[in-house]
Amino acid sequence: MPDVDLYIQGIRSQKSVIVFEETLTPELRSAERAAFGMRMNAGVPAELVRGRWDKEISELLSAELVQWRMGRLQPTKRGILFADAVAAEFV
């Protein structure tokens, strides 16, 4: 668990307070972008997800949790209610 007092002390003394830093591979960056996009009405561009998650997308389409619209994969109204589950399909 992070120590808040040490964090505040680091900020006050202008020292780095970074405890952990993750380097994202291109694949992981795409997965994170797709997952985040599925939590927003705008969704994600088709070129980001096509060919990578075809099976998952097919299942989400069948469950009426996502839809193709104007070149984007977007959550449906129902999909927004299950945004975390939809997003989890991409990571």
Phi and psi in radians as a Rosetta constraint file:
Dihedral C 1 N 2 CA 2 C 2 CIRCULARHARMONIC -1.089 0.35
Dihedral N 2 CA 2 C 2 N 3 CIRCULARHARMONIC 2.529 0.35
Dihedral C 2 N 3 CA 3 C 3 CIRCULARHARMONIC -1.629 0.35
Dihedral N 3 CA 3 C 3 N 4 CIRCULARHARMONIC 1.904 0.35
Dihedral C 3 N 4 CA 4 C 4 CIRCULARHARMONIC -1.097 0.35
Dihedral N 4 CA 4 C 4 N 5 CIRCULARHARMONIC -0.691 0.35
Dihedral C 4 N 5 CA 5 C 5 CIRCULARHARMONIC -1.086 0.35
Dihedral N 5 CA 5 C 5 N 6 CIRCULARHARMONIC -0.729 0.35
Dihedral C 5 N 6 CA 6 C 6 CIRCULARHARMONIC -1.140 0.35
Dihedral N 6 CA 6 C 6 N 7 CIRCULARHARMONIC -0.640 0.35
Dihedral C 6 N 7 CA 7 C 7 CIRCULARHARMONIC -1.088 0.35
Dihedral N 7 CA 7 C 7 N 8 CIRCULARHARMONIC -0.870 0.35
Dihedral C 7 N 8 CA 8 C 8 CIRCULARHARMONIC -1.084 0.35
Dihedral N 8 CA 8 C 8 N 9 CIRCULARHARMONIC -0.737 0.35
Dihedral C 8 N 9 CA 9 C 9 CIRCULARHARMONIC -1.071 0.35
Dihedral N 9 CA 9 C 9 N 10 CIRCULARHARMONIC -0.727 0.35
Dihedral C 9 N 10 CA 10 C 10 CIRCULARHARMONIC -1.116 0.35
Dihedral N 10 CA 10 C 10 N 11 CIRCULARHARMONIC -0.739 0.35
Dihedral C 10 N 11 CA 11 C 11 CIRCULARHARMONIC -1.093 0.35
Dihedral N 11 CA 11 C 11 N 12 CIRCULARHARMONIC -0.801 0.35
Dihedral C 11 N 12 CA 12 C 12 CIRCULARHARMONIC -1.118 0.35
Dihedral N 12 CA 12 C 12 N 13 CIRCULARHARMONIC -0.602 0.35
Dihedral C 12 N 13 CA 13 C 13 CIRCULARHARMONIC -1.621 0.35
Dihedral N 13 CA 13 C 13 N 14 CIRCULARHARMONIC 0.122 0.35
Dihedral C 13 N 14 CA 14 C 14 CIRCULARHARMONIC 1.025 0.35
Dihedral N 14 CA 14 C 14 N 15 CIRCULARHARMONIC 0.642 0.35
Dihedral C 14 N 15 CA 15 C 15 CIRCULARHARMONIC -1.732 0.35
Dihedral N 15 CA 15 C 15 N 16 CIRCULARHARMONIC 2.760 0.35
Dihedral C 15 N 16 CA 16 C 16 CIRCULARHARMONIC -1.129 0.35
Dihedral N 16 CA 16 C 16 N 17 CIRCULARHARMONIC 2.367 0.35
Dihedral C 16 N 17 CA 17 C 17 CIRCULARHARMONIC -1.960 0.35
Dihedral N 17 CA 17 C 17 N 18 CIRCULARHARMONIC 0.202 0.35
Dihedral C 17 N 18 CA 18 C 18 CIRCULARHARMONIC -1.243 0.35
Dihedral N 18 CA 18 C 18 N 19 CIRCULARHARMONIC 2.161 0.35
Dihedral C 18 N 19 CA 19 C 19 CIRCULARHARMONIC -1.755 0.35
Dihedral N 19 CA 19 C 19 N 20 CIRCULARHARMONIC -0.607 0.35
Dihedral C 19 N 20 CA 20 C 20 CIRCULARHARMONIC -2.527 0.35
Dihedral N 20 CA 20 C 20 N 21 CIRCULARHARMONIC 2.440 0.35
Dihedral C 20 N 21 CA 21 C 21 CIRCULARHARMONIC -2.397 0.35
Dihedral N 21 CA 21 C 21 N 22 CIRCULARHARMONIC 2.285 0.35
Dihedral C 21 N 22 CA 22 C 22 CIRCULARHARMONIC -1.924 0.35
Dihedral N 22 CA 22 C 22 N 23 CIRCULARHARMONIC 2.305 0.35
Dihedral C 22 N 23 CA 23 C 23 CIRCULARHARMONIC -1.638 0.35
Dihedral N 23 CA 23 C 23 N 24 CIRCULARHARMONIC 2.171 0.35
Dihedral C 23 N 24 CA 24 C 24 CIRCULARHARMONIC -1.653 0.35
Dihedral N 24 CA 24 C 24 N 25 CIRCULARHARMONIC 2.264 0.35
Dihedral C 24 N 25 CA 25 C 25 CIRCULARHARMONIC -1.287 0.35
Dihedral N 25 CA 25 C 25 N 26 CIRCULARHARMONIC 2.833 0.35
Dihedral C 25 N 26 CA 26 C 26 CIRCULARHARMONIC -0.984 0.35
Dihedral N 26 CA 26 C 26 N 27 CIRCULARHARMONIC -0.655 0.35
Dihedral C 26 N 27 CA 27 C 27 CIRCULARHARMONIC -1.156 0.35
Dihedral N 27 CA 27 C 27 N 28 CIRCULARHARMONIC -0.779 0.35
Dihedral C 27 N 28 CA 28 C 28 CIRCULARHARMONIC -1.195 0.35
Dihedral N 28 CA 28 C 28 N 29 CIRCULARHARMONIC -0.635 0.35
Dihedral C 28 N 29 CA 29 C 29 CIRCULARHARMONIC -1.079 0.35
Dihedral N 29 CA 29 C 29 N 30 CIRCULARHARMONIC -0.740 0.35
Dihedral C 29 N 30 CA 30 C 30 CIRCULARHARMONIC -1.127 0.35
Dihedral N 30 CA 30 C 30 N 31 CIRCULARHARMONIC -0.738 0.35
Dihedral C 30 N 31 CA 31 C 31 CIRCULARHARMONIC -1.104 0.35
Dihedral N 31 CA 31 C 31 N 32 CIRCULARHARMONIC -0.764 0.35
Dihedral C 31 N 32 CA 32 C 32 CIRCULARHARMONIC -1.125 0.35
Dihedral N 32 CA 32 C 32 N 33 CIRCULARHARMONIC -0.713 0.35
Dihedral C 32 N 33 CA 33 C 33 CIRCULARHARMONIC -1.120 0.35
Dihedral N 33 CA 33 C 33 N 34 CIRCULARHARMONIC -0.738 0.35
Dihedral C 33 N 34 CA 34 C 34 CIRCULARHARMONIC -1.140 0.35
Dihedral N 34 CA 34 C 34 N 35 CIRCULARHARMONIC -0.792 0.35
Dihedral C 34 N 35 CA 35 C 35 CIRCULARHARMONIC -1.081 0.35
Dihedral N 35 CA 35 C 35 N 36 CIRCULARHARMONIC -0.781 0.35
Dihedral C 35 N 36 CA 36 C 36 CIRCULARHARMONIC -1.119 0.35
Dihedral N 36 CA 36 C 36 N 37 CIRCULARHARMONIC -0.735 0.35
Dihedral C 36 N 37 CA 37 C 37 CIRCULARHARMONIC -1.087 0.35
Dihedral N 37 CA 37 C 37 N 38 CIRCULARHARMONIC -0.541 0.35
Dihedral C 37 N 38 CA 38 C 38 CIRCULARHARMONIC -1.295 0.35
Dihedral N 38 CA 38 C 38 N 39 CIRCULARHARMONIC -0.150 0.35
Dihedral C 38 N 39 CA 39 C 39 CIRCULARHARMONIC -1.629 0.35
Dihedral N 39 CA 39 C 39 N 40 CIRCULARHARMONIC 0.020 0.35
Dihedral C 39 N 40 CA 40 C 40 CIRCULARHARMONIC -2.149 0.35
Dihedral N 40 CA 40 C 40 N 41 CIRCULARHARMONIC 2.632 0.35
Dihedral C 40 N 41 CA 41 C 41 CIRCULARHARMONIC -1.025 0.35
Dihedral N 41 CA 41 C 41 N 42 CIRCULARHARMONIC -0.579 0.35
Dihedral C 41 N 42 CA 42 C 42 CIRCULARHARMONIC -1.197 0.35
Dihedral N 42 CA 42 C 42 N 43 CIRCULARHARMONIC -0.421 0.35
Dihedral C 42 N 43 CA 43 C 43 CIRCULARHARMONIC 1.195 0.35
Dihedral N 43 CA 43 C 43 N 44 CIRCULARHARMONIC -2.572 0.35
Dihedral C 43 N 44 CA 44 C 44 CIRCULARHARMONIC -2.361 0.35
Dihedral N 44 CA 44 C 44 N 45 CIRCULARHARMONIC 2.691 0.35
Dihedral C 44 N 45 CA 45 C 45 CIRCULARHARMONIC -1.101 0.35
Dihedral N 45 CA 45 C 45 N 46 CIRCULARHARMONIC 2.517 0.35
Dihedral C 45 N 46 CA 46 C 46 CIRCULARHARMONIC -0.979 0.35
Dihedral N 46 CA 46 C 46 N 47 CIRCULARHARMONIC -0.707 0.35
Dihedral C 46 N 47 CA 47 C 47 CIRCULARHARMONIC -1.118 0.35
Dihedral N 47 CA 47 C 47 N 48 CIRCULARHARMONIC -0.345 0.35
Dihedral C 47 N 48 CA 48 C 48 CIRCULARHARMONIC -1.287 0.35
Dihedral N 48 CA 48 C 48 N 49 CIRCULARHARMONIC -0.594 0.35
Dihedral C 48 N 49 CA 49 C 49 CIRCULARHARMONIC -1.928 0.35
Dihedral N 49 CA 49 C 49 N 50 CIRCULARHARMONIC -0.438 0.35
Dihedral C 49 N 50 CA 50 C 50 CIRCULARHARMONIC -1.120 0.35
Dihedral N 50 CA 50 C 50 N 51 CIRCULARHARMONIC 2.373 0.35
Dihedral C 50 N 51 CA 51 C 51 CIRCULARHARMONIC 1.493 0.35
Dihedral N 51 CA 51 C 51 N 52 CIRCULARHARMONIC -0.202 0.35
Dihedral C 51 N 52 CA 52 C 52 CIRCULARHARMONIC -1.835 0.35
Dihedral N 52 CA 52 C 52 N 53 CIRCULARHARMONIC -0.762 0.35
Dihedral C 52 N 53 CA 53 C 53 CIRCULARHARMONIC -2.186 0.35
Dihedral N 53 CA 53 C 53 N 54 CIRCULARHARMONIC 0.699 0.35
Dihedral C 53 N 54 CA 54 C 54 CIRCULARHARMONIC -1.023 0.35
Dihedral N 54 CA 54 C 54 N 55 CIRCULARHARMONIC -0.737 0.35
Dihedral C 54 N 55 CA 55 C 55 CIRCULARHARMONIC -1.136 0.35
Dihedral N 55 CA 55 C 55 N 56 CIRCULARHARMONIC -0.816 0.35
Dihedral C 55 N 56 CA 56 C 56 CIRCULARHARMONIC -1.112 0.35
Dihedral N 56 CA 56 C 56 N 57 CIRCULARHARMONIC -0.736 0.35
Dihedral C 56 N 57 CA 57 C 57 CIRCULARHARMONIC -1.105 0.35
Dihedral N 57 CA 57 C 57 N 58 CIRCULARHARMONIC -0.735 0.35
Dihedral C 57 N 58 CA 58 C 58 CIRCULARHARMONIC -1.026 0.35
Dihedral N 58 CA 58 C 58 N 59 CIRCULARHARMONIC -0.754 0.35
Dihedral C 58 N 59 CA 59 C 59 CIRCULARHARMONIC -1.162 0.35
Dihedral N 59 CA 59 C 59 N 60 CIRCULARHARMONIC -0.704 0.35
Dihedral C 59 N 60 CA 60 C 60 CIRCULARHARMONIC -1.177 0.35
Dihedral N 60 CA 60 C 60 N 61 CIRCULARHARMONIC -0.648 0.35
Dihedral C 60 N 61 CA 61 C 61 CIRCULARHARMONIC -1.121 0.35
Dihedral N 61 CA 61 C 61 N 62 CIRCULARHARMONIC -0.776 0.35
Dihedral C 61 N 62 CA 62 C 62 CIRCULARHARMONIC -1.082 0.35
Dihedral N 62 CA 62 C 62 N 63 CIRCULARHARMONIC -0.613 0.35
Dihedral C 62 N 63 CA 63 C 63 CIRCULARHARMONIC -1.466 0.35
Dihedral N 63 CA 63 C 63 N 64 CIRCULARHARMONIC 0.035 0.35
Dihedral C 63 N 64 CA 64 C 64 CIRCULARHARMONIC 1.000 0.35
Dihedral N 64 CA 64 C 64 N 65 CIRCULARHARMONIC 0.681 0.35
Dihedral C 64 N 65 CA 65 C 65 CIRCULARHARMONIC -1.727 0.35
Dihedral N 65 CA 65 C 65 N 66 CIRCULARHARMONIC -0.357 0.35
Dihedral C 65 N 66 CA 66 C 66 CIRCULARHARMONIC -2.383 0.35
Dihedral N 66 CA 66 C 66 N 67 CIRCULARHARMONIC 2.887 0.35
Dihedral C 66 N 67 CA 67 C 67 CIRCULARHARMONIC -2.580 0.35
Dihedral N 67 CA 67 C 67 N 68 CIRCULARHARMONIC 2.672 0.35
Dihedral C 67 N 68 CA 68 C 68 CIRCULARHARMONIC -1.555 0.35
Dihedral N 68 CA 68 C 68 N 69 CIRCULARHARMONIC 2.240 0.35
Dihedral C 68 N 69 CA 69 C 69 CIRCULARHARMONIC -2.647 0.35
Dihedral N 69 CA 69 C 69 N 70 CIRCULARHARMONIC 2.131 0.35
Dihedral C 69 N 70 CA 70 C 70 CIRCULARHARMONIC 0.884 0.35
Dihedral N 70 CA 70 C 70 N 71 CIRCULARHARMONIC 0.804 0.35
Dihedral C 70 N 71 CA 71 C 71 CIRCULARHARMONIC 1.312 0.35
Dihedral N 71 CA 71 C 71 N 72 CIRCULARHARMONIC 0.283 0.35
Dihedral C 71 N 72 CA 72 C 72 CIRCULARHARMONIC -2.295 0.35
Dihedral N 72 CA 72 C 72 N 73 CIRCULARHARMONIC 2.634 0.35
Dihedral C 72 N 73 CA 73 C 73 CIRCULARHARMONIC -1.673 0.35
Dihedral N 73 CA 73 C 73 N 74 CIRCULARHARMONIC 2.077 0.35
Dihedral C 73 N 74 CA 74 C 74 CIRCULARHARMONIC -2.190 0.35
Dihedral N 74 CA 74 C 74 N 75 CIRCULARHARMONIC 2.587 0.35
Dihedral C 74 N 75 CA 75 C 75 CIRCULARHARMONIC -1.226 0.35
Dihedral N 75 CA 75 C 75 N 76 CIRCULARHARMONIC 2.543 0.35
Dihedral C 75 N 76 CA 76 C 76 CIRCULARHARMONIC -1.413 0.35
Dihedral N 76 CA 76 C 76 N 77 CIRCULARHARMONIC 3.077 0.35
Dihedral C 76 N 77 CA 77 C 77 CIRCULARHARMONIC -1.005 0.35
Dihedral N 77 CA 77 C 77 N 78 CIRCULARHARMONIC -0.713 0.35
Dihedral C 77 N 78 CA 78 C 78 CIRCULARHARMONIC -1.173 0.35
Dihedral N 78 CA 78 C 78 N 79 CIRCULARHARMONIC -0.683 0.35
Dihedral C 78 N 79 CA 79 C 79 CIRCULARHARMONIC -1.089 0.35
Dihedral N 79 CA 79 C 79 N 80 CIRCULARHARMONIC -0.609 0.35
Dihedral C 79 N 80 CA 80 C 80 CIRCULARHARMONIC -1.089 0.35
Dihedral N 80 CA 80 C 80 N 81 CIRCULARHARMONIC -0.621 0.35
Dihedral C 80 N 81 CA 81 C 81 CIRCULARHARMONIC -1.132 0.35
Dihedral N 81 CA 81 C 81 N 82 CIRCULARHARMONIC -0.461 0.35
Dihedral C 81 N 82 CA 82 C 82 CIRCULARHARMONIC -2.011 0.35
Dihedral N 82 CA 82 C 82 N 83 CIRCULARHARMONIC 0.620 0.35
Dihedral C 82 N 83 CA 83 C 83 CIRCULARHARMONIC -0.962 0.35
Dihedral N 83 CA 83 C 83 N 84 CIRCULARHARMONIC -0.720 0.35
Dihedral C 83 N 84 CA 84 C 84 CIRCULARHARMONIC -1.147 0.35
Dihedral N 84 CA 84 C 84 N 85 CIRCULARHARMONIC -0.709 0.35
Dihedral C 84 N 85 CA 85 C 85 CIRCULARHARMONIC -1.183 0.35
Dihedral N 85 CA 85 C 85 N 86 CIRCULARHARMONIC -0.691 0.35
Dihedral C 85 N 86 CA 86 C 86 CIRCULARHARMONIC -1.119 0.35
Dihedral N 86 CA 86 C 86 N 87 CIRCULARHARMONIC -0.824 0.35
Dihedral C 86 N 87 CA 87 C 87 CIRCULARHARMONIC -1.059 0.35
Dihedral N 87 CA 87 C 87 N 88 CIRCULARHARMONIC -0.648 0.35
Dihedral C 87 N 88 CA 88 C 88 CIRCULARHARMONIC -1.084 0.35
Dihedral N 88 CA 88 C 88 N 89 CIRCULARHARMONIC -0.414 0.35
Dihedral C 88 N 89 CA 89 C 89 CIRCULARHARMONIC -1.165 0.35
Dihedral N 89 CA 89 C 89 N 90 CIRCULARHARMONIC -0.299 0.35
Dihedral C 89 N 90 CA 90 C 90 CIRCULARHARMONIC -1.779 0.35
Dihedral N 90 CA 90 C 90 N 91 CIRCULARHARMONIC -0.148 0.35
